[in-house]
């Protein structure tokens, strides 16, 4: 039986769908889903003014108009039924998996290797955050356009070769030009979905170098429109992200601690890739304040070895060099060069993770190609890895079922996170578990009386129980800590009116 690309694509679709089917009955979670979807009035009407709004402002400090348009479309189909939004996320991920397979097949010229690499990309547990979290639609959508742009460029580059050869009738210049224009437009759509894919033009140059017999001045000139778009979106991202950047202090309290900590984060990402257990949406990595910290020294040694190997691949034009470039260029925008509150996350690996199976194939593939037994064993090992990833992802999906499940898991994994505990208390309150909410907020307040949101949470929960004196006291404490807190002042006035009415 001949194994066709169509058959392999169907298996990829079926495997991905089976793994992520259990997120379809998940609810919204209390982590940005309110800002993007269920409290966002802008997506509820397909009007020109709303569309203009998407292109003129940021959402949660990110400029993502294409993502907001996708939510608007979802709302027209499903209103506020989370099922439909999850369907869209799963479909987008499936499309990305298929496109990853097609791109790998173009580069590897080996459909089985491309199939196995794409399957690992599809099912790796680190991908769950991007697929199960409705608010991370931006990752899926930008990756979709990223893959399409890259594939269009590969088609353009391959088709251009026909013009160099002295063929009768020349080449289809219009078709070649269209591939190039499609690549630029698709890159623009990727940036409008999430700007973190700005590294694409560097990867295109890397493709020119590693996958072509030569790189010319025209190849570099072809990238000018791509780099122009990069510059524009870097500026816009800094502008729309300015509030978050102002809030984001150096991790560790100083530039040096921040710098050394981010160097050590490479070990955390390797752990996420090769040991995807105990995943969380909030991490608290070790803060490294010296270059002599063991984690920093280990990371520097590892990065130096990778750099040496990368230099070797440049000299020899070994294809593995391209996939090293793929990982580091795609990770660069999320490596906290400019400090932001989130130090690292699973979702940052979404596109980058494809480089690992690709590297293993390119480095180890030639060593086992001549031995049928070893080759068979290698394939079986990869299949086992795929199945394990699928099982772990299926289990991880359930954490995202609802806000309470979500924050219970997060607090369990990151017990020192005040943000997670505040959100857990809120989730308890939304479920009507008022005593549990009070207990959670009280724990936070007992450990640090200066956490304003803990006092607000206590006040709201006491109010729901009709304990107005206690609610009033918590609001007064919140106002003492932050006199400009409008929320606390309005609630205090509301409580006073209730008390006056009762009296």
C-alpha positions as CSV (number, residue, x, y, z in Angstrom):
1,X,0.0,0.0,0.0
2,X,1.4,3.3,-1.0
3,X,1.2,6.0,1.7
4,X,0.1,9.3,0.2
5,X,0.3,12.8,1.6
6,X,-3.5,12.9,1.7
7,X,-3.6,9.8,3.9
8,X,-0.9,11.3,6.3
9,X,-2.8,14.6,6.5
10,X,-6.0,12.7,7.4
11,X,-4.2,10.9,10.2
12,X,-2.8,14.2,11.5
13,X,-6.2,15.7,11.5
14,X,-7.8,12.7,13.2
15,X,-5.1,12.5,15.9
16,X,-5.2,16.2,16.7
17,X,-9.0,16.2,16.8
18,X,-9.1,13.2,19.1
19,X,-6.5,14.8,21.5
20,X,-8.3,18.2,21.7
21,X,-11.9,17.0,21.5
22,X,-12.3,17.2,25.3
23,X,-11.8,21.0,25.4
24,X,-15.0,21.6,23.4
25,X,-17.2,21.5,26.5
26,X,-14.9,23.8,28.4
27,X,-16.1,27.2,29.6
28,X,-14.5,30.6,29.4
29,X,-11.8,31.1,32.1
30,X,-11.2,34.1,34.2
31,X,-7.9,35.0,32.5
32,X,-8.3,37.6,29.8
33,X,-11.3,35.9,28.3
34,X,-13.5,38.7,29.7
35,X,-11.5,41.4,28.0
36,X,-11.3,39.7,24.7
37,X,-14.7,38.0,24.5
38,X,-17.5,37.8,27.1
39,X,-17.3,41.4,28.4
40,X,-16.2,42.9,25.1
41,X,-19.1,44.8,23.5
42,X,-17.1,45.6,20.4
43,X,-17.3,42.0,19.0
44,X,-21.1,41.9,19.3
45,X,-22.0,43.8,16.2
46,X,-20.4,43.6,12.8
47,X,-20.3,47.3,12.3
48,X,-17.7,49.4,10.5
49,X,-17.2,51.5,13.7
50,X,-16.3,48.3,15.6
51,X,-14.0,47.1,12.9
52,X,-12.3,50.5,12.9
53,X,-11.9,50.2,16.7
54,X,-10.1,46.9,16.3
55,X,-7.5,48.6,14.1
56,X,-7.1,51.7,16.2
57,X,-6.6,50.3,19.7
58,X,-5.0,47.5,21.7
59,X,-6.6,44.8,23.7
60,X,-4.8,43.6,26.9
61,X,-1.8,45.8,25.7
62,X,-1.6,44.0,22.4
63,X,-2.4,45.2,18.9
64,X,-4.3,42.2,17.4
65,X,-7.1,43.5,15.1
66,X,-7.2,40.2,13.0
67,X,-7.7,38.2,16.2
68,X,-10.5,40.6,17.3
69,X,-12.2,40.1,13.9
70,X,-12.1,36.4,14.4
71,X,-13.9,36.8,17.8
72,X,-16.5,39.0,16.1
73,X,-17.1,36.3,13.5
74,X,-17.4,33.7,16.3
75,X,-20.0,35.9,18.1
76,X,-22.1,36.1,15.0
77,X,-22.2,32.3,14.9
78,X,-22.2,31.4,18.6
79,X,-22.9,34.5,20.6
80,X,-21.4,33.8,24.0
81,X,-21.4,30.0,23.8
82,X,-17.8,29.0,24.6
83,X,-18.2,25.8,22.6
84,X,-18.0,27.7,19.3
85,X,-14.9,29.6,20.3
86,X,-13.2,26.3,21.3
87,X,-14.2,24.8,17.9
88,X,-12.4,27.7,16.1
89,X,-9.3,27.3,18.2
90,X,-9.1,23.5,17.5
91,X,-9.7,24.1,13.8
92,X,-7.0,26.7,13.6
93,X,-4.5,24.4,15.4
94,X,-5.4,21.5,13.0
95,X,-4.8,23.9,10.0
96,X,-1.4,24.8,11.5
97,X,-0.5,21.1,11.9
98,X,-1.3,20.4,8.3
99,X,0.6,23.5,7.2
100,X,3.6,22.4,9.3
101,X,3.5,19.1,7.6
102,X,3.4,20.7,4.1
103,X,6.2,23.1,4.9
104,X,8.4,20.3,6.4
105,X,7.7,18.1,3.3
106,X,8.8,21.0,1.1
107,X,12.1,21.3,3.0
108,X,12.8,17.6,3.9
109,X,11.5,15.9,0.8
110,X,10.6,13.1,3.2
111,X,6.9,12.7,3.9
112,X,7.2,10.2,6.8
113,X,9.8,12.3,8.6
114,X,7.6,15.4,8.0
115,X,4.5,13.5,9.3
116,X,6.2,12.4,12.5
117,X,7.6,15.9,13.2
118,X,4.3,17.5,12.5
119,X,2.6,15.1,14.9
120,X,4.9,16.0,17.7
121,X,4.2,19.7,16.9
122,X,0.5,18.9,17.1
123,X,0.3,17.0,20.3
124,X,3.1,18.3,22.5
125,X,1.6,19.3,25.9
126,X,3.1,22.7,25.8
127,X,0.7,23.5,22.9
128,X,-2.3,23.1,25.2
129,X,-2.1,26.6,26.5
130,X,-2.4,28.0,23.0
131,X,-5.3,25.7,21.9
132,X,-7.4,25.4,25.1
133,X,-7.2,29.1,26.1
134,X,-9.7,31.1,24.0
135,X,-7.7,34.3,24.6
136,X,-4.6,32.8,23.0
137,X,-6.4,32.6,19.6
138,X,-3.8,35.2,18.6
139,X,-1.1,32.6,18.7
140,X,-2.9,30.2,16.5
141,X,-4.1,32.8,14.0
142,X,-0.7,34.5,13.6
143,X,1.0,31.0,13.2
144,X,-1.5,30.2,10.5
145,X,-0.6,33.2,8.4
146,X,3.1,32.7,9.3
147,X,3.1,29.2,7.8
148,X,1.2,30.3,4.7
149,X,3.6,33.2,4.2
150,X,6.6,30.9,4.6
151,X,5.2,28.3,2.2
152,X,4.3,31.1,-0.3
153,X,7.9,32.3,-0.1
154,X,9.3,28.8,-0.6
155,X,7.1,28.4,-3.7
156,X,8.3,31.8,-5.0
157,X,11.9,30.9,-4.4
158,X,11.6,27.5,-6.1
159,X,9.6,28.8,-9.0
160,X,12.1,31.6,-9.6
161,X,14.7,29.0,-10.5
162,X,12.8,28.3,-13.7
163,X,13.6,31.8,-14.9
164,X,17.3,31.2,-14.4
165,X,17.3,28.0,-16.5
166,X,17.2,28.5,-20.3
167,X,13.8,26.8,-20.7
168,X,11.6,27.4,-23.8
169,X,8.9,30.0,-23.1
170,X,10.6,31.1,-19.9
171,X,8.7,30.9,-16.7
172,X,5.4,32.0,-15.4
173,X,6.5,35.4,-14.2
174,X,3.0,36.5,-13.1
175,X,2.6,33.3,-10.9
176,X,6.0,33.8,-9.4
177,X,5.2,37.5,-8.6
178,X,1.9,36.4,-7.0
179,X,3.7,34.0,-4.7
180,X,6.0,36.8,-3.6
181,X,3.1,39.2,-3.0
182,X,1.0,36.6,-1.2
183,X,4.0,36.0,1.1
184,X,4.1,39.7,2.0
185,X,0.4,40.1,2.5
186,X,0.2,36.9,4.6
187,X,3.0,38.2,6.8
188,X,1.1,41.4,7.3
189,X,-1.9,39.4,8.4
190,X,0.3,37.4,10.8
191,X,1.6,40.5,12.4
192,X,-2.0,41.9,12.7
193,X,-2.9,38.7,14.5
194,X,0.0,38.8,16.9
195,X,3.2,40.8,16.4
196,X,5.6,38.2,17.9
197,X,6.2,36.6,14.5
198,X,8.4,39.6,13.5
199,X,11.3,37.2,13.0
200,X,10.0,35.8,9.7
201,X,12.2,37.8,7.3
202,X,15.4,36.6,9.1
203,X,14.1,33.0,8.8
204,X,13.5,33.6,5.1
205,X,17.1,34.8,4.7
206,X,18.1,31.6,6.6
207,X,16.1,29.6,4.2
208,X,17.8,31.3,1.2
209,X,21.2,30.4,2.7
210,X,20.7,26.9,4.0
211,X,18.2,25.5,1.4
212,X,19.5,27.2,-1.8
213,X,22.7,26.8,-3.7
214,X,23.4,30.5,-3.4
215,X,22.1,33.7,-1.9
216,X,22.1,36.9,-4.1
217,X,21.6,40.6,-3.7
218,X,18.1,40.1,-5.1
219,X,17.3,37.7,-2.3
220,X,18.2,40.4,0.2
221,X,16.3,43.1,-1.6
222,X,13.2,40.8,-1.6
223,X,13.2,41.1,2.2
224,X,13.0,44.9,2.3
225,X,9.1,44.9,2.4
226,X,9.2,42.3,5.2
227,X,11.7,44.3,7.3
228,X,9.7,47.4,6.7
229,X,6.6,45.7,8.2
230,X,8.8,44.4,11.1
231,X,9.9,47.9,11.9
232,X,6.4,49.3,11.8
233,X,5.0,46.6,14.1
234,X,7.9,46.8,16.5
235,X,7.2,50.5,17.0
236,X,3.4,49.9,17.3
237,X,4.0,47.1,19.8
238,X,6.1,49.3,22.0
239,X,3.5,52.0,21.8
240,X,0.5,49.8,22.6
241,X,2.5,47.9,25.2
242,X,3.8,51.0,27.0
243,X,1.6,50.5,30.1
244,X,2.6,46.9,30.6
245,X,6.3,47.9,30.0
246,X,5.9,50.6,32.7
247,X,4.5,48.0,35.1
248,X,7.1,45.4,34.3
249,X,10.1,45.8,36.5
250,X,13.3,44.0,36.2
251,X,12.9,40.4,37.4
252,X,15.1,40.1,40.5
253,X,15.1,43.9,41.1
254,X,18.0,44.9,38.9
255,X,19.2,44.7,35.3
256,X,21.9,42.2,36.1
257,X,19.6,39.9,37.9
258,X,17.1,40.2,35.1
259,X,19.7,39.5,32.5
260,X,21.2,36.4,34.3
261,X,17.8,35.0,35.0
262,X,16.7,35.3,31.4
263,X,19.9,33.5,30.4
264,X,19.0,30.7,32.8
265,X,15.4,30.5,31.4
266,X,16.8,28.5,28.4
267,X,17.0,25.5,30.8
268,X,13.4,26.0,31.7
269,X,12.3,25.9,28.1
270,X,14.4,22.7,27.5
271,X,12.6,21.2,30.5
272,X,9.2,22.2,29.0
273,X,10.2,20.5,25.7
274,X,11.7,17.2,27.0
275,X,9.9,16.9,30.3
276,X,6.4,18.4,29.9
277,X,5.0,17.6,33.3
278,X,3.6,19.8,36.0
279,X,2.8,22.5,33.4
280,X,1.3,25.7,34.7
281,X,0.1,29.1,33.4
282,X,2.3,30.9,35.9
283,X,5.9,30.0,36.7
284,X,8.3,31.3,39.4
285,X,11.7,30.4,38.1
286,X,14.9,30.8,40.1
287,X,16.2,34.3,40.2
288,X,19.9,34.3,39.3
289,X,21.8,37.4,40.5
290,X,25.3,36.3,39.5
291,X,27.0,34.9,36.5
292,X,28.5,32.3,38.8
293,X,25.1,30.8,39.6
294,X,25.1,27.2,38.6
295,X,22.0,27.6,36.3
296,X,23.6,30.6,34.6
297,X,26.9,28.8,34.1
298,X,25.1,25.7,32.7
299,X,23.0,27.9,30.4
300,X,26.0,29.8,29.1
301,X,27.9,26.5,28.5
302,X,24.9,25.1,26.6
303,X,24.4,28.2,24.5
304,X,28.1,28.4,23.7
305,X,28.1,24.8,22.5
306,X,25.0,25.5,20.4
307,X,26.7,28.6,18.9
308,X,29.8,26.6,18.0
309,X,27.6,24.0,16.3
310,X,25.7,26.7,14.5
311,X,28.9,28.2,13.2
312,X,29.8,24.8,11.9
313,X,26.4,24.5,10.1
314,X,27.0,27.9,8.5
315,X,30.3,26.8,7.2
316,X,29.0,23.5,5.9
317,X,25.5,24.7,5.1
318,X,24.2,21.9,7.1
319,X,20.3,22.1,7.2
320,X,20.2,21.7,11.0
321,X,21.5,25.3,11.2
322,X,18.3,26.6,9.8
323,X,16.3,25.0,12.6
324,X,18.6,26.3,15.3
325,X,17.9,29.7,13.8
326,X,14.1,28.9,13.7
327,X,14.1,28.3,17.5
328,X,16.1,31.3,18.6
329,X,14.7,33.9,16.2
330,X,11.1,32.9,17.1
331,X,11.9,32.9,20.8
332,X,13.7,36.3,20.7
333,X,10.5,38.5,21.0
334,X,9.4,36.7,24.2
335,X,12.8,36.5,25.9
336,X,12.2,39.6,28.0
337,X,14.8,41.8,26.4
338,X,12.5,44.6,27.5
339,X,11.0,43.5,30.9
340,X,7.4,42.5,30.9
341,X,5.4,40.9,33.8
342,X,5.3,37.4,32.5
343,X,8.8,35.9,32.6
344,X,8.1,32.8,30.5
345,X,5.1,30.6,29.4
346,X,4.2,27.4,27.6
347,X,2.6,29.4,24.8
348,X,5.8,31.0,23.8
349,X,7.0,27.7,22.4
350,X,4.1,27.2,20.0
351,X,6.0,27.8,16.7
352,X,9.5,27.2,18.1
353,X,8.8,23.7,19.3
354,X,8.8,22.5,15.7
355,X,12.5,22.9,15.5
356,X,13.2,20.1,18.0
357,X,11.8,17.1,16.0
358,X,13.3,18.7,12.9
359,X,16.7,18.9,14.4
360,X,16.6,15.3,15.6
361,X,15.6,14.1,12.2
362,X,18.4,16.1,10.4
363,X,21.1,15.2,12.8
364,X,20.2,11.6,13.6
365,X,18.5,10.6,10.4
366,X,21.6,10.1,8.3
367,X,23.1,7.9,11.1
368,X,20.3,5.4,11.0
369,X,19.2,5.6,7.4
370,X,21.4,2.7,6.3
371,X,20.2,0.2,9.0
372,X,16.6,-0.9,8.5
373,X,16.3,-2.4,12.1
374,X,17.5,0.8,13.8
375,X,15.3,2.9,11.5
376,X,12.3,0.8,12.5
377,X,13.1,1.1,16.2
378,X,13.6,4.9,15.8
379,X,10.1,5.2,14.1
380,X,8.6,3.2,16.9
381,X,10.2,5.4,19.5
382,X,8.9,8.5,17.8
383,X,5.4,6.9,17.6
384,X,5.6,6.2,21.4
385,X,6.6,9.8,22.0
386,X,3.6,11.0,19.9
387,X,1.2,8.8,21.8
388,X,2.6,10.0,25.2
389,X,2.3,13.6,24.1
390,X,-1.3,13.0,23.1
391,X,-2.2,11.4,26.4
392,X,-0.5,14.2,28.5
393,X,-2.2,16.9,26.4
394,X,-5.6,15.2,26.7
395,X,-5.2,15.3,30.5
396,X,-3.9,18.8,30.5
397,X,-7.0,20.0,28.5
398,X,-9.2,19.3,31.5
399,X,-7.4,21.8,33.7
400,X,-9.0,24.5,31.4
401,X,-12.5,23.3,31.9
402,X,-13.6,26.3,34.0
403,X,-12.2,29.1,36.1
404,X,-12.3,27.2,39.3
405,X,-10.5,24.1,38.0
406,X,-8.1,26.3,36.2
407,X,-7.1,28.4,39.2
408,X,-7.0,25.5,41.6
409,X,-4.4,23.8,39.4
410,X,-2.5,27.1,39.0
411,X,-2.4,27.7,42.8
412,X,-1.3,24.1,43.3
413,X,1.6,24.5,40.9
414,X,2.4,28.1,41.9
415,X,1.4,28.6,45.5
416,X,3.3,31.8,45.9
417,X,1.5,33.5,43.1
418,X,-0.7,36.3,44.6
419,X,-2.4,36.8,41.2
420,X,-3.4,33.1,41.1
421,X,-4.8,33.2,44.6
422,X,-6.7,36.4,43.9
423,X,-8.3,34.8,40.9
424,X,-9.0,31.6,42.8
425,X,-10.9,33.6,45.4
426,X,-12.8,35.3,42.6
427,X,-13.6,31.9,41.0
428,X,-14.9,30.6,44.3
429,X,-17.1,33.7,44.7
430,X,-18.5,33.3,41.1
431,X,-19.5,29.7,42.0
432,X,-21.3,30.8,45.1
433,X,-18.7,29.2,47.4
434,X,-18.5,32.4,49.5
435,X,-16.9,30.8,52.6
436,X,-14.1,29.3,50.5
437,X,-13.6,32.7,48.8
438,X,-13.3,34.5,52.1
439,X,-10.8,32.0,53.3
440,X,-8.7,32.4,50.2
441,X,-8.7,36.2,50.3
442,X,-8.0,36.2,54.0
443,X,-4.9,34.0,53.5
444,X,-3.6,36.5,51.0
445,X,-4.3,39.4,53.4
446,X,-2.7,37.6,56.3
447,X,0.5,37.0,54.4
448,X,0.6,40.6,53.0
449,X,-1.8,43.3,54.2
450,X,-0.8,45.6,51.4
451,X,-2.5,43.5,48.6
452,X,-5.4,45.8,47.7
453,X,-7.2,43.3,45.5
454,X,-7.4,40.9,48.5
455,X,-9.3,43.5,50.5
456,X,-11.6,44.3,47.5
457,X,-12.3,40.6,47.1
458,X,-13.1,40.3,50.8
459,X,-15.4,43.3,50.6
460,X,-17.3,42.0,47.6
461,X,-17.7,38.6,49.2
462,X,-18.8,40.0,52.6
463,X,-21.3,42.1,50.7
464,X,-22.8,39.0,49.0
465,X,-23.2,37.5,52.5
466,X,-24.8,40.7,53.8
467,X,-22.0,41.4,56.2
468,X,-21.9,45.1,55.5
469,X,-19.8,46.2,58.4
470,X,-17.0,43.8,57.4
471,X,-17.3,44.8,53.8
472,X,-17.1,48.5,54.7
473,X,-14.0,47.9,56.8
474,X,-12.2,46.1,53.9
475,X,-13.0,48.9,51.5
476,X,-11.7,51.5,53.9
477,X,-8.4,49.5,54.2
478,X,-8.2,49.3,50.4
479,X,-8.7,53.1,50.1
480,X,-6.0,53.7,52.7
481,X,-3.6,51.7,50.6
482,X,-4.7,53.3,47.3
483,X,-6.8,56.5,47.8
484,X,-7.3,56.8,44.0
485,X,-9.1,53.4,43.8
486,X,-12.4,54.3,42.2
487,X,-13.8,50.7,42.5
488,X,-13.4,50.8,46.3
489,X,-14.9,54.3,46.7
490,X,-17.9,53.4,44.6
491,X,-18.5,50.2,46.5
492,X,-18.2,52.1,49.8
493,X,-20.8,54.7,48.7
494,X,-23.1,51.8,47.6
495,X,-22.8,50.1,51.0
496,X,-23.5,53.4,52.8
497,X,-26.7,53.8,50.8
498,X,-27.7,50.3,51.7
499,X,-27.0,50.9,55.4
500,X,-29.0,54.2,55.3
501,X,-31.9,52.4,53.7
502,X,-32.0,49.8,56.3
503,X,-31.8,52.3,59.1
